[in-house]
Amino acid sequence: MADIEAPVLGEYQIIPKIKLGTMAGSMPYIAKPDIQAGVGFPKELVPDWENVAVKKLGEMVSESRALQVFLDSCVKCGACTDKCHYYLGTSDPKNMPVARQDLLRSVYRRYYTFAGKHFPKLVGARDMTKDVLDEWYNYFHQCSQCRRCSVFCPYGIDTAEISMAAREIMDTVGQGQKYCNEVLIKLHSIGNNLGLPGPALANTLEGLEEDVKDDTGVDVKYPVDVKGAEVLLVTPSADFFAEPHVDGLIGYGKVFHAAGTSWTLSSHASEAGNFGMFIGSNKDLHKVARRIREAALELGVKRIIVGECGHAWRVAYSFWNSIIGPFDFLDQRYPIPQHICEFTYDLIQRKALKFDKSANDDKVVTFHDSCNVARASRMGNMPGGQFIIPRAVVRASVNKFFDMAPETIYESTYCCGGGGGLLTDELLDLRIKGTAPRMQAFKEVVEEHGVTHIAAICAICKAQFTKVLPYYKFPMDTIQSVHGLVSKAIRLGAVNE
Amino acid sequence: MSITVAGKTIETDEEGYLANRTDWSEEVAKEMAKADNCDLSQNHWEVLNFLREYYDEYQIAPAVRVLTKAIGKKLGPDKGNSKYLYELFPYGPAKQACKYAGLPKPTGCV
């Protein structure tokens, strides 16, 4: 563990007094020229970058009515100020959502509003300078785009959209972020965020088949590139690589096996995640998503199911139809796209799966709503399905379940602290501090109900918690995949009766 | 950034991963470990050697599960788990061990 001190958790969440500039030095590595070029951005700050940035901002505002409304309509009411986990964890007032928005808003005002052009000082308008750009770089990389603040804003201002816009401008002028852009290069060239080539994927999946056979005696398959399969599963590549992610993947395979549904992964579209969204790049968002359409057509599948990945589900549920649709080649009787939790839930409702919940009796479980699932998507055909369905899947797999405090779950869920392209080691200090409100809520159910594990349906949440839980004195395997719990409890065939 | 091994300067990225994989040698691994106050034992080397072999074949570090299974076979079943790997590499087996083995850092949601 790195030598970083986590905030001390008290009895309940407090709103800290402001401490100016405590996070002014926090920033991710700037992408080197070769990485910038690899994603098609300028290698370094372009000549006359100030004007390029201002022009780009103007174009974005004229193309997006939403962005313009978000920049025009803040009345400084203060409702958002204590809602961001990064403010609560760091005490830095620039991590108040309104202050974060103002970083971009001040430049917008200076160049695109009457008052800002003529009386800049009166309306907090600022010239586009290097100091402003650097401040953007620091603080727009202290926003995980989780949108909790927007739930509490009376105008519905979405700070995530503003932060995406700012990152797009920074990429355009040549100051991009290493982590996200490096991941995008791997996605575009190999097909997933990890850079896992086809043969390594096949080798990893073979290993899983052996393991599951050893554990259960059942030949559960983890197929890749099978033409004519019913279902294409797209899942975060972390599911192939990391723990506890892989337990979830093992679980999906067992559910498909129990349902008798033929399925396949794709080596061309071996990633559900889409970092194009994090950096606000429409071009990359489209390009990443297009691989999935291509794979579905190539393999001739009838359905597409998305594995446990928070922002992928936002992209799939909210954007796919317009960016890679129409899906007229898929079976229209099923949801397009479908979440793996919906698939499993449907089988549970029809009593088509057998569970032995006692297999998870060593655990008392709570569920962490991942931000993009909670606030940017839906599951099933009922309001709030994205909250109800994953919990129903967990409850079908475990005997002991308790929710965290209501103001910290459902649409008010706290971010894990590592989303939105911030899951990189040099931001560990920010990630540890930013997860404090979630850890506070978790600690309360640990103390009150003896909760031992926290389950999630997002690869970023899982990796983030694995890393930060130990700083709060919880073991790293406290975090579980929802389908990892399913995997433990599900009974397959006669051997497992 | 760079490190100095036996008088030779070797280029690394910001996080200390080798810029060129061909610059790797056992001395480089030892030097990197020394900087983290880590003494490389025979068991560390089993992990590093497996990582390098796997990378040569697949151009990627092995998944954590592939690694734990292989180490379990080599060092005994009680060591074939991530808890043991974290004892060897407290900064995380995937990242810290890859660094010492001269492999690029695993990226994505891991």
Interface residues (C-beta under 8 A of the other chain):
Chain A: M1 A2 Y29 K178 Y179 E182 V183 K186 N192 N193 L194 G195 L196 P197 P199 A200 N203 T204 G207 L208 D211 P236 S237 A238 F240 F241 A242 E243 H245 V246 E271 G273 C309 L423 D425 E426 A459 I460 K462 A463 K467 M476
Chain B: E14 E15 Y58 Q59 I60 P62 A63 V64 R65 V66 K69 S82 Y86 P90 Y91 G92 A94 K95 P104 P106 T107 G108 C109 V110
